[in-house]
Amino acid sequence: MNIIILGAGQVGGTLAENLVREENDITIIDTRSDRLRELQNRLDISTVVGSAAHPQALKQAGAENADMLIAVTSSDEVNLVACQVAQRLFRTPTKIARIRAEAYQAERESLFTEQGFAVDVLISPEQLVTDFVTRLIEYPGALQVLDFADGRLRLVALRPQADGPLVGKTLGHLQYFMPQYQARIVAIFRDEHPQVLNDDLTIELTDEVFFIAPTQHVLDVMASLRRLDRPYRRVMIAGGGNIGYRLAKNLEKQYQVKMIDRNVTTTNQLAGSLDNTVVLLGDATDRELLTSENIEYTDVFCAVTNDDEVNIMSSMQAKRLGARHVMALITRTAYVDLIEGSEIDTAISPQQATIGSILTHIRRGDIVHVHSLRRGAAEAIEVVAHGDAQTSNVVGRTLAELELSKDMVVGAIVRDQKVIIPEAGTVFESGDHVILFLIDKQNIDEVERLFQVNVTFI
């Protein structure tokens, strides 16, 4: 696929890195020649120095032959204009724009129509991160919680604890411990290496376990792997920007929320916009401020400023002062490696959240959701099966007949709004929403071929 990426920042660079691995032709436009040089030295891509919204720069990047344009510059307005230019001058088939301002998102039904801005897909990293953090707060002890099938299913990652009934048992025992729940363990990583799933594999304390289950049964499945942590009640947010505000708005009805920001104007605006959040003026790294606000009784400290260093330092400070769980927004990939094993419990990557959303629209076939996992190495996908026994490689066949590679696991099927955990003899039907876990995303070609419908299908 011929793809033009506008913006060579953290999201644009990480996106290019992911897409190049899948043998796409990538061109990046940015005004910073040094940043483009750095990316070109690492990746097999083309670059254009120039303004992302200028027709000449787009033409130089080959917009007339592009299959897709992805606008992820730091400016909403540049992204919008670039999509408009790409449509009017070059008829680019698919245009994706990162839109950060909530004001644009709120008017999307009026602004993003055939007569409005020529944007096919809107991506909001702030909303994606907000949703991600909200789900983690909802399930204390989870490393990741991802939605599928309009929220009917959730994929959860966690580390087992000694008091979990399944710890030390084999996967074959799963049905005895949870006979009434529909659930499946879809991956286990041990010492960073994926394990081959079979009935004889034992669940160990150091494992990272991924399971999929209907939303109403997630807590029950978690309880089989670890003692359930007491629910979170008190949340402190560092940073009153787009993410901080959205997060506070999301949480303030159910949790006791405090927010810290060092800008007077911002704190005044937040105090007027939030109903049940205590807004504090100050430095989130200030030990005295954190102590005076009873940080030792805080269940979750979440640092989401636009400064990685502040997020890291404030989170480490909060943890040392007694905060139960700390999260830090980290935009630089190198920092994620540095903080691994530190006091920070959860590193939040806006790039990975955004990339998964964009990949949904790049994959071939009827893909509903793509979630990028384990820093882009693995993926969880929701794909719709179409066709019939003559035109489809899936429909009319059993799970056993598909002969999937060991790196690919079918976690669940949603059929007519009902969740099915498939067995070897389960037959796929047209319209099934199939949830797949790819331990190695290099197998994505196999998934695309599998769910491709023959040309005779109408």
N, C-alpha and C positions, 0 to 999 in steps of 0.2 A: 504494500500500500504506500502511496505517495503522500507524506504528511508534512505540513508546515507547522512549526511551533513558533509562536510569537512570545518572546521573553525567555532569557537564558538564566533566570534566577534559580532558586532551589527547586521549585516545582518543575520548571521547564527543563532544567538539566537532568533531574531524576527521571522525568518522563521520557526524555530522549534516550537515556541509558536503558530503560526498560524496553522501549520500542525497537531499538537497534538490535537487541538480542533476538527479536522475533523477525528479523530480516525485512523490516520496513525501510523505505528510503526516507530519511529525515533531513529537513532543512530548518535551521533555526535563524530567526531574525532578532537582532538586538543592537542597541546603540553602543554597547561596550565591546570594543574589539578585543581587549585583553581577556575578558570572560569567554568570548567565542573561541579564541585561540586555545584557551585552557581545555574547553570541551572537545575541540577538534583534535587536540593531541591525544585525548583519551578514547574518543569514540569515532566510529566510521560514519561521519555526518558531513553535510554541507552547511555553510554559514553565510549569512549576508549581514553586513554592517549597515544599519539604517533604522529609520523609524518604522515600527510595526504596522502603522496605519497608512503609510504612504504607498500609493499605487506602484511607484517605481520599484520600491523595495520588494513588494509582493510579486511583481512581474519578474524581477531578478531571481526570486526564490522559486520560480516555476509555478505560480498560482494557476495559470491556465491549464496545467496538467495535474493539479493536486486533487487527491480524493478527499482530503480532510484538512481543515485549518483549526488549530487549537490555540486560542488566544489566552495566554496566562501571564501577561505583563502585570506589573504592580498597579496599573491604572485601569479602572473599570471603563472609563471613557475611551481610552485607546483600544481596549478589547472590543468594545461595541462598534466603534468606527471601522476597525479593521474587518470585522465580520460583514459590515455593510458594504465596504469596498469590495471584498472578496465575492460577495453575491452579485453586486451590480456590474462589476467589470469582468469577472472571471467565471461566474456561475459555479463557484466551488460547491460540490454536492453537500458536504456536511461541515457545519461551522459550530465549534464549541467555544464558549467564553467563560472565563472565570469572573464572576461578579461578586464583589465583597460587600458592597453597601446594601444594607437591609432595605433602604428606600427603593432601590430598583427591584429587589426581590418581591417586595410587597405589592408592586404594580405589574407583576410579570404577565398577568392575563391581558392587560391593556397594552403594554409596551412591546411584548414579543409575539406579534401576530404577523400575518402576511403583509399588512400595511405598515407595521412597525419595524423594530430592529430585526435584521436578518440573522438571528441566532437560533440554531436548531436545538442546542442543549446548553442549559445554564448550570455551571458548577459553582458551588459556594463552599470553599474550604472551611470557612468559619462555622457554617451549619453542620458540615460533616464531622468536624472535631467536637462540636457541642453535643451532637447525638452520641458520638463515641464515648465521651466522658460521662454523659448522663446514664448510659447503659452500665458502665463500670460502677458507678455509684449505686445503681439499683441492685447490683449483684456483688456484694463485698467478697473479695477473695478471687474474683475472676481476673484473668490477664487480658482477655478480649471477649467481647460479646457482639455478635454480628447478626443482623436481621435478614430473613429470607421469606419469600411468599407472603408479602404484605404483613409481616410481623407474626405469622403463624408459627414459624420455626426460628430457632436461634442456634447459632454455632458458638460454642463457648470453649475458651482455652483456660486451663488452670493447672496448678501444681498440687498433686495429692498430699494429704497429711496422714500421719500414722493412725489417727483415729477414724479414717474412712473405711467402711466395711469392705470395700473392694481392693484396698491396698494390700499387696502381697498375694492377691488372688489372680487367677488367669482370666482372660477375656471370656473363656467358656462359662465362667460363673455369672456373667452379666445378667443372663435371663433369670437366674435364681434370686438375685438381689433386687431386680427391678422388673418382675413379671408383668406388673400392671402399667408400666410406662413404655411409651414408644421412644426409644433412644438408641443411638449407635455411636460408638467410639470410632472416629474416622481417621485419627492419626495419633501416634505417640512418638515424641522425640526424646531421645535419651543421649545426654552428652552432645547435644546438637545434631545427632544423627537419627533419621527416621527409622522406626522399627517395622519389620514385616508383621502385619496384623494376622494373627491366627488364634485359635482357641487356646493354645498352649502359652501364649505370651503373658507374662506376669506384669502387673502394674506395680511400679516401684516409686519410692518417695521422690527421687530426683527427676522423674519424668515430667514432660510438658504434654498434657493430654488435651486433645480436641474432641469434643463430642457434639452431636446435633440432637435436638429434642424439640417437641412442641413447647411453645413459650410457657404454657401453664405447668410444665413438668421440669423446667430447668433447675429450680431450686432443689427438687427431689433428687435429680441426678447428681447435682453438686454434692448433696449430703452423703451420697454413696462413696464419694472420693475424698471428702475432707469434712471436718467439723464446720458447720455453717457459722460464719462470723456474725456477730450481732449487727443488726442493721445500722447503717450510717444515719446520724441525725444532724451533726454540726459540720458545716462546710465553710471553708475560708478560701476566697479567690483572690489571687494577686494579679492585678491588671484589669483595667476597666475599658479595654478596647472592644472591638466587635465580638470577639469570642467570650471575653469576660462578661459582657453585658448579656449576650444570648444565654450563657450558662446560668447566670443569676436569675434571669427571667424564667428559665426552664425549671429551676430548682426551688425557688423561693416559696412556692405554695406547699411543698412537702417537707422542706428541710429548713433548719436555722442557718441562714446564709449571711456571711460577712464578706465585704469586698474592700481591698486596699488599692489605692491608686495615688501616685505622687503629684498629679496635675490638679490644680484647684478647679479649673473650668470643667474638667472631665468629672470630678467628684460631684460638683454641683448639678451637672446634667444628669448623672446617674441617680442622685438622690431624688430628683424630680421625676425620673422615669420608672424607678423600681418601687414596688409597693411594700414588700416585706423584707428587704435586704438592708442591713446596716452598712452604710458606706463610710469608709475611713480615709482620711487624707494622711498619707505617709509613705515611707519606704518599706517595701515588703521584706527587705533583708535586715531591717532594724530589729535587733534582738529585744530591745526594751519594748518596742511597740508590740511585737508578737507575744511577749510575756504578759504585757498588760491586758492583752485581748484573750488571755487564757488559751494559748496555743496548745497546752498540754491536754486540754479537753476536746480538741478539735479532731473529728473523725477523718476528714479529708482536707488536705491543703493542696490547692490546685493553682500552679503558677502559669499564667497564660499571657504574660506581657509580650511585647514585640522584641525583647532582648533575651537571647538564649542564656547569656551569663547571669542575668538577674534571675531568670527562672531556675537555673541550676543552684545558685547560691541561696536563694530564698527557700527553695525546697529542702536543701540540705540543712539549713538553719532550723526550719520548722520541724524536721524529723528529729534532730538532736535535742530540740526543746520539748519533744513529747507528742507531736502530731502522730496519729495512728497510721495514716496512709498518705503519702505525698506523690503528686503527679507534676511533671514539668513538660511544657511545650518546647520541643527541640526541633529547630528547622535545619540545623547543620548535621549532616549524617555522621561526620567525624566525632561529634560530641556524643552521639548515641553510644558509640563504642567506648568512649572514655568513661561514661557514667555507669556502664554495666557493672553490677556487683557493688555499687555505691549505696548510700542511704536512700536514694530515689527509687521508689517502688515501681512507678510507671512513667516511661518516656513516651510522649505523644508526638507522632510525626504527621504534620498536616500534609506532607507530600504523599505519604502512603495512602492516606484517606482519599486524597484527590485523584491519585493515579488509578485506584480501583474503580472510581466512578467514571473516569474517562475510558478505561479499558472496556467497560460495558458496551461502549458505542464503537469500539474498534474490532472486537471479536466478530468472526463470521458466524452466522446462524442467529436464531432468535434468543439472544442473551438478555436476561432480565437484570441480573446483578453479577458483578465481579468484585470480590474483596481480595486485595493484595495482602499476603500474610508473610511473616518471618522475613521482613525487609525485602519483599518482592520475590523471594525464592519460591514460595508456594502460593496457591490461589484457591479460593472457594468460589464456585460458579453456580448460578441458577440459570438453566437453559430449558427451553420449551421444545418438546418432541412434536414433530409434524409429519404428516404423510400417512402411508399405510404400509402393509407388509411388502408391497411391490416397490414402493418408492423410498422407503426409509430403512436405514441400517439398524434402527432401534425399535420402532413401532411393530408390535406383533411378535417380538422376540423376548425371551426370558433374560434375566440378569446373567445367568450362567452362560447363555449363548453369546453374549457380547464379548466375552474373553478379554476383559480389560487388563491393562498392565498393572503390576503390583503397586505402582505409584499413583494409581487412580482409584478412588473409592466413591461409590454411590452411597450417599448418606441417607437420602430420603426422597420420596416422591410426593408431590401434592396433586391430588386428583379430585376435581369437583369440590375443592376447599377442604378435602379430607387428607390427613397426613398418613402416609404409608412408609414404614421402614421395610424396604424390600429384602426378600430372601432370594435364594438362587432360582426358585421357580416363578418369581413374580414376573408377569408379562407387562411390558410397557404399552401404553395406549396413546393415541394422538391427543395432544393437549396437555399431557403430563408435564408438570414443572419438576425437573430433575435437579437435585442439589448434589454437586460433585465436589470432592476435595482432591486437589492436585498437589501431591507432596512435592513434585518437581514440575514447575510451570512450563518446562520445555516440552511437556506432553500436550500442550494446548492444541497443536495441530491434530492430534489424534481425536480430541474432543470435537473439534470443528468438522473433521471428516465424518465422525460417527453420527453427528446430528444434522448433517447436510442432507437435504431432500433432493432426490433425482429430478432431472429436468422434466420428466413426464408428469410430475405432480402439479396439479392445477388447483 
